[in-house]
Amino acid sequence: MSAVDTPAIATIRRFGRFHTRFVGALSGDLHGSGFGLTEGRVLYELAQRDGWRAGELARELGLDPAYLSRLLKRFIDLGWLERAKADGDGRAYELALTEAGRTAFAPLDEASHHQANTILSRLGRGEQAVLVTALDRAQALLSGAASPQPAVTIREHRPGDIGWVISAHARLYAEVYGWDISFEALVAEIAAKFLREFRPEQERCFIAELDGAAVGSAFVVRESDEVAKLRLVLVETRAQGLGLGKRLVREALAFARAAGYRRMVLWTNDILHAARAIYIAEGFRLVAEEKHHSFGKDLVGQNWERDL
């Protein structure tokens, strides 16, 4: 009896089939170059630097040494590769592509570059960033290599960001809490009012980015000359655990202080435990709460405030 795939296993296997078809591995004609996948991969590594030793190259590519040896002999017979005794070790040989070998590799390299460029040209800038981040992350996870430190930045909003804020809030609260589209309507109203009545000296939208993609937000809006309101604090699920919520709130507090406000207030709901923990840690105190039915759910709304 064959094993039953879990959804995760099925996804990995499906992507493996897609990728081999995508790069032409099954046809034996990688990128239309006439090379098979293994030949092309070996040629690529040889083109990157001189001085490879056969055993080292076999380990790098995970190839059977005997199979690699036959492939290298074919390249030598074609005049694409030459061997020379390694300095200090008369038993070892170092490999280097000849000019003929580099000429043979050039169309494959150009075809690979063209394919990647074609893929990117079909995508918008945001989609390109998502794809590159996803591929880097997948490579790190599959290789077992230590994950690079994510690049996290906090910046002011730019054209297009407010639309993302509305979409992200609607999607996340529907997925996590089951809130209906009336919440999206509320967020859209708050965001539209912010843009329509924006006062740069008194109001601010902060956007958190992770590896170049927006993953969080926090708004400071004017409630009165002395009171600022903190609104639309959000951190995407994939970016949680990096301290971004705390950083966004601190940026908001610092801006409100510099803008001359004396107090900051906010409204939230008691089920938003992570957000409430940040507010408590940053000195906010609960001043009122009441039950309400909103967004398709029975909730407990809370008002918090702190002096600046």
GUGUVO-986044 format. One line per 8 residues: number of its first residue (from 1); their letters; for each residue x, y, z of N, C-alpha, C, O. Coordinates in steps of 0.2 Angstrom, whole numbers. Atoms other than C-alpha are relative to their C-alpha. Example, Ala and Ser with C-alpha at 12.3 -4.5 7.8 and 13.67 -1.06 7.14 Angstrom:
1> AS> 4/-6/0/62/-22/39/4/6/0/9/5/3 | -4/-6/-1/68/-5/36/-4/5/3/-1/11/4
END
This chain:
1> MSAVDTPA> 4/-6/0/0/0/0/4/6/0/9/7/4 | -4/-6/0/7/17/-5/-2/5/6/-7/5/8 | 1/-4/-6/9/30/9/-5/6/-3/-5/8/-8 | 5/-6/1/-4/44/10/3/6/2/6/7/7 | -4/-6/-1/3/61/8/-4/5/4/-11/5/3 | 3/-6/-3/-1/75/20/-1/6/-4/3/6/-9 | 0/-6/4/-6/92/13/7/3/-1/9/5/-7 | -7/-3/1/12/98/16/4/-4/-4/8/-1/-9
9> IATIRRFG> -4/4/5/20/83/8/-2/0/-7/2/1/-12 | 2/0/7/9/84/-7/2/7/-3/3/7/-9 | -2/-7/3/13/103/-9/7/-1/-2/9/2/-7 | -7/0/2/32/99/-9/1/-4/-6/5/-2/-10 | -1/4/6/30/85/-21/-3/3/-6/0/3/-12 | 3/-3/5/19/95/-32/5/6/-3/5/7/-9 | -4/-6/2/31/110/-32/7/-4/-4/9/-1/-9 | -6/4/3/46/97/-36/-2/-2/-8/2/-1/-12
17> RFHTRFVG> 2/2/7/36/91/-52/-1/6/-4/2/6/-10 | 1/-6/4/32/109/-57/7/3/-2/8/5/-7 | -6/-3/1/50/115/-55/4/-4/-5/7/-1/-10 | -4/4/5/58/100/-65/-3/1/-7/1/2/-12 | 3/-2/6/45/104/-79/2/7/-2/3/8/-8 | -1/-7/2/48/122/-78/7/2/-3/8/6/-7 | -7/-2/2/67/122/-80/2/-5/-6/7/-5/-9 | -2/4/6/66/108/-94/4/-6/2/8/-9/-2
25> ALSGDLHG> -4/5/-2/74/95/-83/-2/-7/-3/3/-11/-4 | 2/6/2/64/81/-90/1/-1/-8/2/-7/-10 | -1/0/7/67/85/-108/7/-1/-2/9/-3/-8 | -7/1/2/86/84/-107/2/6/-4/8/6/-7 | -1/-6/4/86/102/-115/-1/6/5/-6/9/4 | 0/-5/-5/90/114/-101/0/7/-3/4/9/-6 | 1/-7/3/83/132/-106/1/0/-7/3/5/-10 | -1/0/7/84/126/-124/7/0/-2/9/1/-8
33> SGFGLTEG> -7/-1/1/103/125/-123/3/-7/-3/8/-7/-6 | -3/7/2/105/106/-128/3/-4/5/5/-9/4 | -3/3/-6/112/102/-111/-5/-3/4/-11/0/5 | 4/2/-5/104/91/-98/1/4/6/6/8/7 | 0/-3/-6/101/97/-81/7/0/4/10/4/6 | -7/1/-4/117/89/-73/5/3/-4/10/6/-1 | -5/-3/4/128/94/-88/0/8/1/5/11/2 | 0/-7/-1/122/112/-86/2/3/6/6/8/7
41> RVLYELAQ> -2/-2/-6/124/113/-68/8/-1/1/11/4/5 | -7/1/0/142/106/-69/4/6/-3/8/8/-1 | -3/-5/4/146/118/-82/0/7/3/4/11/3 | 1/-7/-4/139/133/-72/5/0/6/9/6/6 | -5/0/-5/150/128/-57/7/1/-2/11/5/0 | -7/-1/3/166/127/-68/1/7/-2/6/9/-2 | -1/-7/2/162/144/-75/1/5/5/3/10/4 | 0/-5/-5/161/152/-59/7/1/3/9/7/5
49> RDGWRAGE> -7/-1/-2/179/149/-54/4/-6/-2/2/-11/-3 | -5/5/2/195/139/-59/2/-3/7/1/0/12 | -3/3/-6/203/127/-47/-4/-5/3/-2/-8/9 | 4/5/-3/189/115/-43/4/-7/-1/7/-8/-5 | -2/7/1/194/97/-39/-6/-4/0/-11/-3/2 | 6/4/1/183/83/-44/-3/-2/6/-10/-2/6 | 3/3/-6/180/76/-27/-4/6/3/-10/5/6 | 3/-6/-3/176/94/-21/-7/2/-3/-12/3/0
57> LARELGLD> 6/-2/4/164/97/-35/-6/-5/1/-12/-4/1 | 5/5/-1/155/80/-33/-4/1/7/-10/0/7 | 3/-1/-7/152/84/-14/-5/7/-1/-10/7/2 | 4/-6/1/146/102/-19/-7/-1/-3/-12/1/-1 | 6/1/4/133/95/-32/-4/-6/2/-9/-7/0 | 3/6/-2/129/79/-23/0/-5/-5/-5/-9/-6 | 0/4/6/134/69/-38/5/-6/2/9/-6/6 | -4/6/0/141/51/-39/7/2/-3/7/4/-9
65> PAYLSRLL> -6/-1/3/160/53/-41/2/-3/-7/5/0/-11 | -1/4/7/161/40/-55/-4/3/-5/-1/4/-11 | 4/-3/5/147/48/-64/3/7/-2/3/9/-8 | -3/-6/2/155/65/-63/6/0/-3/8/4/-8 | -7/1/3/172/58/-68/-2/-1/-8/2/2/-12 | 1/1/8/164/52/-85/-3/6/-3/-1/8/-9 | 3/-6/3/155/69/-87/6/5/-2/7/8/-7 | -6/-4/1/172/78/-85/4/-2/-5/7/2/-9
73> KRFIDLGW> -4/3/6/181/66/-97/-3/2/-6/0/4/-11 | 3/-3/6/168/71/-110/1/7/-1/3/9/-7 | -2/-7/1/171/89/-107/7/1/-2/9/5/-7 | -7/0/2/190/86/-109/0/-2/-7/4/1/-11 | 0/3/7/187/76/-125/-2/6/-5/0/6/-11 | 3/-5/4/177/91/-132/4/6/0/3/11/-4 | -5/-6/0/191/103/-128/-3/6/5/0/11/4 | 3/-5/-4/180/112/-115/4/1/7/3/6/10
81> LERAKADG> -3/0/-7/190/108/-99/7/-3/-1/9/-7/-5 | -7/2/-1/208/106/-94/2/-2/7/-1/1/11 | -2/2/-7/216/98/-79/8/2/1/12/1/-4 | -7/-1/-2/233/103/-70/1/-2/7/-4/-2/11 | -1/2/-7/241/96/-55/0/5/5/2/11/3 | 1/-5/-5/237/105/-40/7/1/4/11/-3/5 | -6/-2/-4/251/115/-31/1/-4/7/-4/-4/10 | -1/3/-7/258/105/-16/-3/-7/1/-2/-10/6
89> DGRAYELA> 3/7/-1/249/89/-20/0/-3/-7/-5/-2/-11 | -1/3/7/255/79/-35/-5/-5/-2/-6/-7/-8 | 6/5/1/240/67/-33/-6/3/-2/-11/0/-5 | 6/-4/2/227/80/-36/0/4/-6/5/7/-8 | 0/-4/6/221/89/-51/-5/5/1/-10/4/4 | 4/-6/0/213/106/-53/-3/1/-7/0/0/-12 | 3/0/6/200/109/-66/-1/8/-2/-2/12/2 | 1/-7/2/198/125/-77/-4/-1/-7/-1/-5/-11
97> LTEAGRTA> 3/0/7/186/128/-92/5/4/-5/9/9/-3 | -4/-4/5/195/133/-108/-4/5/-3/-10/6/-1 | 4/-5/3/190/147/-119/-6/-3/-4/-11/-1/-4 | 6/4/4/180/134/-130/-5/-2/5/-11/-2/4 | 5/2/-5/172/128/-114/-5/6/2/-11/6/3 | 3/-6/-2/167/146/-109/-5/2/-6/-10/5/-4 | 4/-2/5/160/149/-126/-6/-5/-1/-11/-3/-2 | 5/5/0/150/133/-125/-5/1/6/-11/0/5
105> FAPLDEAS> 4/-2/-6/143/139/-108/-4/6/-1/-9/7/2 | 3/-6/1/139/156/-114/-8/0/-2/-12/4/1 | 7/0/1/122/152/-122/-4/-2/5/-10/0/6 | 4/3/-6/116/142/-107/-1/6/5/-6/6/8 | 1/-6/-5/120/157/-96/-4/5/-2/-8/8/2 | 4/-5/3/112/169/-107/-8/-2/0/-12/2/2 | 7/2/0/96/158/-108/-3/0/7/-9/1/8 | 2/0/-6/95/156/-90/-1/7/3/-7/8/6
113> HHQANTIL> 1/-7/-2/97/175/-87/-7/2/-3/-11/6/0 | 6/-3/3/83/178/-100/-6/-3/3/-11/0/3 | 6/3/-3/71/165/-92/-1/4/6/-7/5/8 | 2/-4/-6/73/174/-75/-3/7/-1/-7/9/2 | 2/-7/2/71/191/-83/-7/0/-2/-11/4/-1 | 7/1/3/55/185/-92/-5/-1/6/-10/2/6 | 4/2/-6/48/178/-76/-2/7/4/-7/8/6 | 1/-6/-4/51/195/-67/-4/5/-4/-8/9/-1
121> SRLGRGEQ> 4/-5/4/44/205/-81/-7/-1/0/-11/4/-1 | 7/1/0/27/197/-79/-3/2/7/-9/2/8 | 2/-2/-7/26/203/-61/1/7/2/6/10/-1 | -1/-6/-2/24/219/-53/5/1/5/8/-4/7 | -6/-1/-5/37/227/-41/-1/-4/7/3/-7/9 | 2/3/-6/28/221/-26/0/-8/0/3/-11/4 | 0/7/1/26/203/-33/7/-2/-1/8/-8/2 | -7/1/0/44/203/-37/3/-1/6/7/-6/8
129> AVLVTALD> -3/0/-7/49/207/-19/-3/-6/3/1/-10/7 | 3/6/-3/37/193/-13/3/-6/-2/5/-11/2 | -3/6/3/44/180/-25/7/-1/2/9/-6/4 | -7/1/-2/62/184/-21/1/-2/7/5/-6/9 | 0/1/-7/59/184/-2/-2/-8/1/1/-11/5 | 2/7/0/50/167/-4/5/-5/-2/6/-10/2 | -5/5/3/63/159/-14/6/0/5/9/-6/6 | -5/0/-5/77/165/-2/-2/-4/6/2/-8/9
137> RAQALLSG> 2/3/-6/67/159/13/-1/-8/-1/1/-12/3 | 1/7/2/63/142/4/7/-3/0/8/-9/3 | -7/3/0/82/139/1/3/-1/6/6/-6/8 | -3/0/-6/87/143/18/-3/-6/4/0/-9/8 | 3/5/-4/74/131/26/1/-7/-3/3/-11/1 | -1/6/2/77/117/14/7/-2/0/9/-8/1 | -7/2/0/96/118/15/2/-1/7/7/-4/9 | -2/0/-7/96/119/34/5/5/2/7/5/8
145> AASPQPAV> -5/-5/-1/107/134/33/-4/5/6/-10/6/6 | 3/-5/-5/105/147/47/-4/6/-3/-1/8/-8 | 4/-5/3/91/160/43/4/7/1/6/8/6 | -3/-7/-1/98/177/39/-4/5/4/-10/4/4 | 4/-5/-4/93/191/50/-4/4/-4/-2/7/-9 | 5/-3/4/77/198/43/2/8/0/3/11/5 | -1/-7/0/79/216/37/-7/4/1/-12/3/-2 | 6/-3/-3/66/226/47/1/8/0/6/10/2
153> TIREHRPG> 0/-8/0/62/245/44/-7/2/2/-12/-1/0 | 6/-4/-2/49/257/50/1/7/-4/6/10/-3 | 0/-6/4/45/271/38/-7/3/0/-12/1/2 | 6/-3/1/32/284/34/-4/-3/-6/-1/-6/-10 | 4/2/6/18/280/22/1/3/-6/4/9/-7 | -1/-3/7/19/282/3/-6/-2/-4/-10/-6/-1 | 6/2/4/6/281/-11/-1/-7/0/4/-11/-2 | 1/7/1/-2/264/-11/0/-3/7/-3/-9/7
161> DIGWVISA> -1/3/-6/2/260/7/-7/-1/4/-9/-6/7 | 7/0/-4/-16/265/14/-4/-6/-3/-8/-9/1 | 4/5/3/-24/253/2/2/-7/3/-2/-11/4 | -2/6/-3/-13/239/9/-2/-1/7/-4/-6/9 | 2/0/-7/-17/244/27/-7/-3/0/-9/-7/4 | 7/3/0/-36/241/23/0/-7/-2/-4/-11/2 | 0/7/2/-33/225/14/3/-5/5/0/-10/7 | -4/4/-5/-21/218/27/-5/-1/6/-6/-6/9
169> HARLYAEV> 4/1/-6/-33/222/41/-6/-4/-1/-8/-9/3 | 6/4/2/-48/215/32/1/-8/0/-2/-12/3 | -2/7/1/-39/199/28/2/-4/7/-1/-9/8 | -3/3/-6/-30/196/45/-6/-1/5/-7/-7/8 | 6/1/-5/-46/199/56/-5/-5/-2/-8/-8/2 | 5/5/2/-57/188/45/3/-7/1/0/-11/3 | -3/6/-1/-44/174/45/1/-2/8/-1/-8/9 | -1/1/-7/-40/175/64/-6/0/4/-7/-4/9
177> YGWDISFE> 5/-1/-5/-55/181/72/-7/-1/-3/-12/-1/0 | 6/1/3/-69/178/59/-4/6/-1/-10/6/-1 | 4/-6/1/-74/196/58/-3/1/-7/1/-1/-12 | 2/-1/7/-85/201/43/2/6/-3/6/10/-1 | -2/-5/4/-84/214/30/-2/7/3/1/12/0 | 1/-7/-3/-91/228/41/6/3/3/7/9/4 | -6/-3/-3/-74/229/49/4/3/-5/7/8/-4 | -4/-3/6/-66/232/32/-3/7/-1/1/11/-3
185> ALVAEIAA> 3/-7/1/-78/246/30/2/5/5/3/11/3 | -3/-5/-5/-73/254/46/7/2/-1/8/8/0 | -7/-2/2/-55/253/42/1/4/-6/5/9/-6 | 0/-4/6/-58/260/25/-2/7/2/1/12/-1 | 2/-7/-2/-67/275/33/5/3/4/6/9/3 | -6/-3/-3/-53/278/45/5/2/-4/8/7/-4 | -6/-1/4/-40/277/32/-2/6/-5/2/10/-6 | 2/-5/4/-50/288/20/0/7/3/2/12/0
193> KFLREFRP> 0/-6/-4/-52/301/33/7/3/2/8/9/1 | -7/-2/-1/-34/301/37/3/3/-6/7/8/-5 | -3/-3/6/-29/304/19/-3/7/-2/0/11/-4 | 4/-6/2/-43/317/16/2/6/5/2/11/2 | -1/-5/-5/-39/327/32/7/0/3/9/3/8 | -7/1/-3/-20/323/34/3/7/2/3/11/-2 | -3/-5/-3/-11/335/45/7/-2/1/9/-5/6 | -7/3/0/8/331/42/3/2/7/7/-2/10
201> EQERCFIA> -3/-2/-6/13/341/58/-3/-4/6/1/-4/11 | 3/3/-6/1/332/69/-2/-7/-1/-4/-11/4 | 2/7/1/-3/315/61/5/-4/-4/10/-1/-8 | -5/4/3/7/301/55/-2/-8/-1/-6/-10/3 | 1/7/1/6/283/47/7/-3/0/11/-1/-5 | -6/4/0/20/271/51/-1/-6/-3/-6/-10/-2 | 0/7/3/23/256/40/6/-4/1/12/-1/1 | -6/4/-1/34/242/45/1/-5/-6/-4/-7/-9
209> ELDGAAVG> -2/5/6/43/232/31/5/-5/3/9/-4/7 | -4/6/-1/51/215/32/3/-2/-7/-1/-4/-11 | -4/1/7/64/212/18/-4/3/-5/-5/0/-11 | 2/-4/6/56/226/8/-8/-1/-1/-10/3/-5 | 8/1/1/37/220/10/-3/3/6/-1/2/12 | 4/-2/-6/24/229/21/-3/-5/4/-6/-10/1 | 2/5/-5/20/219/36/-4/3/6/-6/-1/10 | 3/-2/-6/13/231/49/-1/8/-1/1/11/-5
217> SAFVVRES> 2/-7/1/6/248/52/-2/3/7/-4/-1/12 | 2/-4/-6/2/261/66/-2/7/-2/3/10/-6 | 2/-7/2/-7/278/64/-1/4/6/-3/2/12 | 2/-5/-5/-7/293/75/-4/5/-3/-2/8/-9 | 5/-5/3/-22/305/72/-2/5/5/-1/3/11 | 2/-5/-5/-27/321/80/-7/-1/3/-12/-2/-1 | 6/0/-4/-41/319/93/-2/7/2/-8/9/2 | 1/-7/-2/-39/337/100/7/3/0/12/0/-2
225> DEVAKLRL> -6/-3/0/-25/349/102/5/-3/5/11/-3/4 | -4/3/-5/-19/340/117/0/-8/0/4/-11/3 | 1/7/0/-24/322/113/1/-3/-7/-2/-1/-12 | -1/4/6/-18/310/100/-3/-7/1/-4/-9/6 | 3/6/0/-26/294/95/4/-5/-4/6/-4/-9 | -4/5/3/-17/278/91/-5/-5/-4/-10/-7/0 | 5/4/4/-26/268/77/3/-5/-5/9/-4/-7 | -1/5/5/-25/253/65/7/-2/1/12/-3/-3
233> VLVETRAQ> -6/3/-2/-10/245/74/-1/-8/-3/-5/-11/-1 | 1/6/3/-7/229/64/7/-3/-1/12/1/-3 | -6/3/2/7/216/62/-2/-7/-4/-6/-11/0 | 2/6/3/5/202/49/2/-6/4/7/-6/7 | -1/6/-3/5/184/55/8/-2/-1/11/-4/4 | -7/3/2/22/180/46/5/4/3/11/2/4 | -5/-5/-2/30/195/54/0/0/8/4/4/11 | 0/0/-7/25/192/72/5/-4/4/8/-8/1
241> GLGLGKRL> -6/3/-3/38/188/85/6/3/-1/11/2/2 | -6/-4/1/50/201/79/0/6/4/5/10/3 | 0/-7/-4/45/215/91/-3/6/-4/-2/11/-2 | 2/-6/4/37/225/77/-6/4/3/-6/10/2 | 6/-4/-3/21/229/86/3/5/5/0/10/6 | -3/-4/-5/31/236/100/4/6/-3/3/12/-1 | -3/-5/4/42/246/88/-5/5/-3/-3/11/-3 | 5/-4/3/27/253/79/-3/5/5/-4/11/4
249> VREALAFA> 3/-4/-5/19/259/95/5/5/3/3/11/5 | -5/-5/-3/35/267/102/1/5/-5/2/11/-3 | -1/-5/5/37/276/85/-6/5/1/-5/11/0 | 6/-4/0/19/282/87/0/5/6/-1/11/6 | 0/-4/-6/22/288/105/5/5/-1/4/11/1 | -5/-5/1/38/297/100/-2/6/-4/-1/11/-3 | 2/-5/5/30/306/86/-5/4/4/-5/11/3 | 5/-4/-4/15/311/97/3/5/5/1/11/6
257> RAAGYRRM> -4/-4/-5/27/318/110/3/6/-3/2/12/-1 | -4/-6/4/37/328/97/-5/5/-3/-4/10/-4 | 5/-5/3/21/335/90/-4/4/5/-8/8/3 | 3/-4/-6/16/342/107/-6/-2/3/-9/1/7 | 6/3/-3/2/331/112/2/-2/7/7/-3/9 | 0/2/-7/-1/328/131/-2/-7/2/0/-9/7 | 3/6/-1/-10/312/130/-1/-4/-6/-3/-1/-11 | 2/4/5/-13/297/119/-5/-5/2/-5/-8/8
265> VLWTNDIL> 6/4/-1/-29/287/118/0/-6/-5/2/-5/-11 | 1/5/5/-34/271/109/-6/-4/2/-8/-5/8 | 6/5/-1/-49/259/107/2/-7/-3/5/-7/-8 | -1/7/2/-47/240/106/-5/-4/2/-10/-2/5 | 5/5/-3/-56/224/110/4/-5/4/10/-6/3 | -3/4/-5/-52/212/124/3/-6/-3/8/-9/1 | -3/7/3/-48/197/113/6/1/-4/10/-3/-6 | -7/-1/3/-33/206/105/5/0/5/8/5/7
273> HAARAIYI> -4/1/-5/-22/199/118/7/3/-1/10/6/3 | -7/-3/1/-5/203/110/1/7/0/5/10/3 | 0/-8/1/-9/221/106/-1/3/7/3/7/9 | 1/-2/-7/-16/223/124/7/0/4/8/4/8 | -7/1/-4/1/216/131/5/6/-2/8/8/3 | -4/-5/2/10/229/121/-2/7/3/2/11/6 | 3/-7/-3/-1/244/127/2/0/7/4/5/10 | -1/0/-7/1/238/145/8/2/1/10/6/6
281> AEGFRLVA> -7/-1/-1/20/237/143/3/7/-1/8/9/1 | -2/-6/2/21/254/135/-3/6/5/-3/12/3 | 2/-4/-5/12/262/150/-8/2/-1/-10/7/3 | 7/-2/0/-6/263/144/-4/-3/6/-2/-8/8 | 4/3/-5/-20/260/157/-7/0/-3/-10/4/-7 | 7/1/2/-38/254/154/-4/5/4/-4/5/10 | 4/-5/-3/-50/267/158/-8/-1/-1/-12/2/3 | 7/2/0/-67/260/152/0/-6/-5/4/-7/-9
289> EEKHHSFG> 1/5/5/-74/245/143/-8/-1/0/-12/0/5 | 7/1/0/-91/240/137/-1/-6/-6/2/-7/-10 | 1/5/4/-99/225/128/-4/3/-6/-7/8/-6 | 4/-3/6/-105/228/110/0/-6/-5/4/-11/-5 | 1/4/6/-110/218/94/2/3/-6/-1/7/-9 | -3/-3/6/-99/222/79/4/-5/-4/6/-10/-1 | -4/4/5/-91/214/64/-3/-7/0/1/-12/-1 | 3/7/0/-103/199/66/2/-4/7/1/-10/7
297> KDLVGQNW> -2/4/-6/-96/195/84/-3/4/6/-3/10/6 | 0/-3/-6/-100/199/102/6/1/3/10/-3/4 | -6/-3/-2/-86/209/109/0/4/6/-5/6/8 | -1/-5/-5/-79/219/123/5/5/-2/11/4/-2 | -4/-6/2/-73/236/118/4/3/6/1/3/11 | -4/-3/-5/-59/244/128/3/7/-2/5/7/-7 | -3/-6/1/-53/262/130/6/0/4/6/-1/10 | -6/0/-4/-35/264/135/3/7/-1/2/11/-6
305> ERDL> -4/-6/0/-24/280/138/6/0/4/7/-4/8 | -6/-1/-4/-8/286/144/3/7/-1/1/10/-7 | -3/-7/1/1/303/147/6/0/-4/10/-5/-4 | -6/-1/4/15/309/136/5/4/4/10/5/1
END
